[in-house]
Amino acid sequence: MMSTFEAAWVIARRDFVASVYSRSFILFLIVPLAFLAIIMAGGAVADRAANAAAHPRVALIADSATVEALQATRARLAQGTSDHVFPSLQAIDPAENVDAQADALLADESAAYSAVFSGTLDRPVISAPPNVDRRVVDPLTLIVNDARLQTALQAAHQPPAFVAAHRRITGQAAGNLRIVRNDLARSTQSLIFGITVILTTLLLSNMTEEKSNKVIEILAAAISLDSVFLGKLAAMLCISLVGLAVWGGMLGLGYLLVQVVQDWVTLPDVGPAIGWPSFVLLIVLYYATNYMLFGALFLGIGSQANSMREIQTLTMPINFMQFGVLLLAANSVGSDGGAMTWIARLFPLSSPLTMLGLAAQADAIWPHLLALAWQLAWIALFVRISSRMFRVTVLQSSNSGSFLGLNRLLLRRKVD
């Protein structure tokens, strides 16, 4: 009789070979990359269009000297900050009734002005609705006052000279490190979350298909259900790792090609607190535990479904649950501790993502050893519960034991 792990190895090898050596596996590798490329291209186009649409425009109804002073001041201020901080300024020839002209410009949907400046620098008038003060009126007021100051200094023949600050290069600042590492933690969490959502949903349909084909009952008659569930979980994890290796290799080659054309490959100056080698290793380990936790849970859910229609019905609430776990883990990034942070670290489904965020912010290694042991214990528990639920509810052999094997233990005590 094979042991649990030997039987799980047989099931894992069977599922792995059947999946990887099939033609559909090529589509499995190609589709996510094509989907990612479409999302990135669409996101870039949408971001460019959103920035262009969200950038307010102001019409200037004033004399040429005032318009020139405002446009020069706006260009100087935008050069020192960002072009999106200040609204764009467009000169309009004044009409006889400036107020009526301003109302007409604001009502013109093709021109799409957010405000209209009229008058002079000494007596400025800004025509705008009441809900654009912070986005349009306040920056425009800053431009007007700075232009007045520059004009007054030039009239007094005391133009201010530009003073360049002495630039002293230092090491990394703690504030910058905190911001970059928080961004690194959240982006890594989102990456693992997205990959896990895509790949673990395959377990739902896989288990339902084999149950409908009676394959799972044949396997259950030969080996323990714990071995079946553990083997399927390990097989899908290995398949996902093969996919990640191929996707990562292709993206890495693409990045290397771009960098060789431009310059030599350079690593970021700011890295995770625990160091890049340990951080990359923890990414792999926490991805594996995250996948195994959700995979074991999905195997149990998929084993209870009777058709693909039920799987499709369950997909939406499951995805919402995963998104809630991501929000719980992301909430712990940058926090100084507290009840929610400890809940995110101890709750098994959010623990991998939360601890990965901690690796980007703190350099201690021992919390990760404890966390990995904690997550492995929950994986074993989820596999045990899923297999027992399948045996009791589907195979209807509840006499073989309760979820945790307590029934068998009680029977032995009665015999003794």
N, C-alpha and C positions, 0 to 999 in steps of 0.2 A: 504493500500500500504506500503510495507516494505521500510525502509530507505536504503541508499546506503550501509552502513556498515552492516546492518542486512542481506541484500541480499548477500553481499560479504561473510558473515559468513556462509550462507547456501551453497554457491558454494565451499568455502574452505573446509567445513566439508565433502561435497560430494566427492571432489577430494582426500582429505586426506584418508578417509576411503576406497575408491576404490583402492588406491595405496598401502597403508600400509597393508591392510588385503588380499592382493593377494599373490600368490605363487612367482610371479616374483620379489617381494620386497626382498625376501631372496637372490636371485641372485644379486639384486641391492646392498645388504650389503656385499656379499662375494667377488664379482668380483673386486672392488677397492682394497681390502686388498690383494687378490692374485696378482693383478697387481703391487701393491706397493712392495710386497715381491720379485717378479720377477725382478723389476727394481733395488731394493737394492742388491740382489744377483748378478745380472749381472753387476751392477756398481762396486761392490767390486772386482769381478773377473777382469773386464776390467781395473780398477785402478791398481790392482796388476800387471797385465800384462804390462800396460803402463809404470809403474815405472821401471819394470825390463828391458823393451825394451829401455827406454829413458836414463837409467843409462849408461854413457859411460865407455868403458874399454880401458886401456892403457897397451901395451906390454912393458916390461922392458928387454932390451937387454944390460945387464951389468954384471959385476962381482958380486959375492955373497955378498960382503960387501956393495956395493952400493945398491943392491936390498934390503938387510935387513934394511939399514938405511932409504930408501924411504918408505918401507912398515910400519916400526915402526912409522915414522913421520906421515904418512897418517892416521894410526889408532889413534894416539894421537889427531890429529887435528879433525878427524871425531867424536871422543868421546866428544869433547868440543862444537861441532856445530851440524852437522847432517851427516849421512852417504851418503845422496844424494848430498851433497855439493861438494864432491870430487870424481873423477873417481876411479873406482876400478883398482888395479894394479896387473898384472900377469907376473911372471918371465918367460922368454924364453931363452933357451940356445943360446949363440951367434954363428953365422956362420962366415965363412971367410970374406964374403962381407956383412958388416952390412947394408949398404945402400940398396942393393938389397933385403936383408932379410926384411928390414923395408917396402919396397914397396910391397913385396909379402904378408906380414901380413896385410897391409892395404887393399889389393885387395881381401883378403880371406873373402868371404861372410859368411862362416860358423863360423869363429872366431869373426867377427864383431868388429874389433878394430877401435877406433876413432883416436888414435895417437900411436906413438911408441917412447919410450925414449931409447936413446943409449948414449954411452960415459961414463963420470964419473961425480961426483958432481962438480968438478972444471971446467970441460969442457962438460957441458951437451948439447945434441942435441935432439931436439923434432921434429919428422917428423909427419906432419899433414896437412890436407887441410886447405885453408884459412878461412873457415867459422865456425871453432870450437874454435876460440881463447878464447872467453869468457866462454864457457861451459867446455872446456877441457884444453887448453893450459895455461890459467891464473891460474886455481887451481893447475895444475901440477907444474908450475913455483914456486908457493908459497910453495909447498911441497919440491921441490928441494932446495930452499934457506933456508928453515927452517932446513932441514936435514944437509946442509952445516954448519949452525950455531951450531947445536947440536954436530956435529962431531968435529968442531974446539974447542968448549968448553971442550969436553971430552979429546981431545988431549992435551990441556993445563992443564988438571987435575982440571978444574973448572966447573964441571957439574952444571947446574942451578938447584936450589932446587925449588920444587913446593910450591908455597905460596897460602894457602887457605884464601880467603877473609872472613872477619868477616861478618856474615849474620845477619842483623838487620831487624826484621819483622816490617813492617809498615802497615798502612791502604791502601785501594785501591788507585792506582795512576790514575790521571785524564786521562792520555794517554791510559792506559789499559781499563778504563771504556768506553772511547769513541770508541775504537776498538770493544769491546765486544757488546756494545749497537748498533753500526752500523750493526754488523753481525746479532744480534737478530732482528733488524728492517727488514733487507733484507730477512732473512729466514722466518719471519712471513708473510711478503708481498707475498713471493713466495708460501707459504702454502695456504693462502687464495685464491691467484690467481689460483692455480692448482685445488682446490676444486670447485671454482666457474666455471671454464671452464668445468669441468666434469658435474656438476649438471645443469647449466643453459641451456646447449644445449638440455636438455630434454624438455624444454619449446617450442622449435622450432617444434619438431615433435608432441608434445601433441596438440598444437593449430591447426596444419595442419590436424591431424587425426580427431579431432572433427569437423573441418570445412567440411571435405569431407563426414562425416557421418551425416551432417545437424544438429548435436546436438547443435552447437553454435547458429544456427538460432532460434531453439526452446527456448534456454535460453534467447536470445536477445529479443524475443517476450514477455517474462514474466517479465524480470527485465532489468534494465539499463545495458548497456555494460560496464560502469565504474565499476559496481559491479562485473560483470563477470570477467573482467581482474584483478581487485584487489583480488577477491576471489581465482582465479587460482594462482596468484602470492604468496599469503599468504599460500596456500596449499603446493605449491612446496617448499617454505621456511621452513615450518614445517617438511615436509618430509626430507629435507636435514639436518635439525637439529636433527631429530631422527637418521638419518644415522651417523652424526658426533658424537652423544652421544654414539652410539654402537661402532663405530670405536675407538673413544677416550677411551672408557672403556676397550675395548679389548687390545689396545696398552698399556694403563696404567697398566692393570693386568700383561701383559707380562713383562713390565719394573719392576714392583714391585716384580715379581717372580725372575727375574735376580738379583735385588738388595738384596733380602732376602738371596739368595744363597751366594752372595759375601759379602754384608755388609748392614747396615741400609740405608734406603733411605735418601739422602741428597740433598737439593736444591742448586742450584748454588750460589756461593758467590756474584757474580755480577748479579744484576737484572736490569730491566728497570728503567729509571729515575722516572717514575710516580708510581712505586711500583707494585709488582706482583698482588695483588687483583684488583686494578684498571686496570692494563694492561690486565688481563684475561677478565674482564668485557668488556673492549673496543674491545678486539678481537671478542667477540660474537656480540657486537653492530655493529661494522664496517663490520663484515662478513654479517650480516643481511642487512645493507644498501647497501653493494657492490652487494650482490645477488639480492636485489630488484631492484636496478638500471639497472643492466644488464638483469635481468629477465623481467622487464617491456619493455626494448628495444627489447628483443628477442621475447616477446609476440607479439609486433607490427610487427616485421619482419615475424614471423611464421604465423600470421594471413593473410599476403599478399601472402604467397606461396600457390600454388595450388596442389603440389604433393611433395612426399618425394624426388624426383629427384632434385627439386628446393632447398629443404632444404640441401641436400648434396652439391649442388653447392655453397650455401651461407656459409657453415660451415667454409671453409678455409679462406675467407676474414674476417669473424667474429673473428676467432681465431687469425689472424694476428692483428686485431684491438685490441683485448684484450692484446696481447703480447706488443703492442706499449704502451698501458696504463700502464702495469707493468714496462716497461723501464722508462717511465716518472716519475712514483712514486719512483722507485729505485734510479733515478738520484738525487732526493731531499735528500736522506739519507746522512748525514754527511756534507751537504752543509751549509754555513753560511747565507743562504737567497739569494735573487736575483729574477729576473723576472721568470726564469723557475720554481723555487720553489713555488712561488705564483701562477703560472699557474697550477701547479700540485695540489695545495691545493684547488683552486677554480673550476677547471674543474670537473664537477660532477662525471664522470666515474673514474677518478684517485684520487678523494678526499679521499675515505675511506682508500685506501692503503697508501697514503701519510700521512694522519693524524695518522694512526697506527704506521708508522715509527717515527713520531714526538713524540708519547707517549713513545717510547723506549729511546728517547734522552732528552726530556724536562719534567719537573715535573708540569707544569701548567695544570689545568683542564679546565679552561674556554674556550680555543680554541676548545676543543672537543665538548663542549655543542653547540657552534655556528656551528661547522662543521656538527654535527648530525642534527640540525635544517635545515641547508642548504641542506643537502642530502635528508631529508624527503620531502622538498619542490620540489626538482627535481624528486623524485619518483612519487609524485602526478601529476606533469606535464607530465612525461613520460606515466603514465597510461592514463591520459586524452587524450593525443595525439594519443596513440595507439588505444584506443577505438574509437575515432573520425575517424581515418584513416580507421579502419575496417568498420565502418558504412557507410562512404562515398564511399569507393572503392569496398567493397565486397557486403554489403547489398544494396548499391546504394540508400540510403535514405538521400541525402544531404540536403533536405529541413528541416530535423529535427534540423539542427544546424551546425555551423562551428566547427573547432577544439576546440576552447576555448569558445564556446557558444556565440560568438559575434553576430551571425545571429539572434538568439532568442532575444537578447537584443535590436537590431535595430528594429525588428518587433514590440516589445512592445512600443517603442518610436513612431513608426508610428501610432499605434492604439490610443495612448494617444493624 
